[in-house]
Amino acid sequence: MGISYLIHNFFNLLNAAIMKKLLLFMLAIAMTATIAVAQEQKDYKQERTEWEKKVKNELKLTADQTTKYDALNTEYDTKMDALAQDASLSMDAQKEKKMALKKEKEGKLFEFLTPEQKDKYKALVEQKMKDMKKPSNQ
């Protein structure tokens, strides 16, 4: 057992320890990223639910309108979720398709809203867009 054998074993042990720490570090980052994505999805769905509730309240939808609005949301939420999961589309293509779906959904919504409700809805959307453009720390 020469000195070169001891040095070789020492570096093998050192490399193994470094590799274990590196692997644990990478695992910790992957878990953090997974949690962050899950939280972001939860926040989005919560925001969507709050928006739908606000629209119902602000527009003072009738029982019939509420039923139609809920069905419309279910239909388009499913389409939006499927679009978000479509990995074959680029981000630009997804955005373009989402905008088309939103416009289509709004067209169907306007079929059963009164003129006053349409105006109120447009004002709500405009306010929502302004709020989204504000920095989050304000």
Order of alpha helices (4+ residues) and beta strands (2+ residues): alpha-alpha-alpha-alpha
